[in-house]
Amino acid sequence: MKWLLIFWAGPIAFLASWYWLSYYDMSFGIFMYTREVHDLVFKIYGGILGIPPQDIPPLVARAIVLDSLVLFAVVGFRRRIAIRAWWQARQSSKSEASRLASKDSLSSAP
């Protein structure tokens, strides 16, 4: 799970931080985080893809969401036995707690 977070969340966090910092022109003296580079990158990608540059960020966001859903579905399928065991243990602990809290098992002492 550690490697999943490193190789999945790391690039997404890097891309999101670059996008946010360059969109608001928070460069901290680094040319890569300027608004000029931001506009140039999306202009180049828009020219390559043949679409307007302002349409690219929503497409990237949807791709990240879809890829994340597919990734977590695969991980969930591979760990389905452990997930099922966790769920059953959780459900059984809830049923035990509800049995103990029933009126039949409570004391009638004042």
Secondary structure by P-SEA (a helix, b strand, c coil): caaaaaaaaaaaaaaaaaaaaaaaccccccccccaaaaaaaaaaaaaaacccccccaaaaaaaaaaaaaaaaaaaaaaaaaaaaaaaaaaaaaaaaaaaaaccccccccc
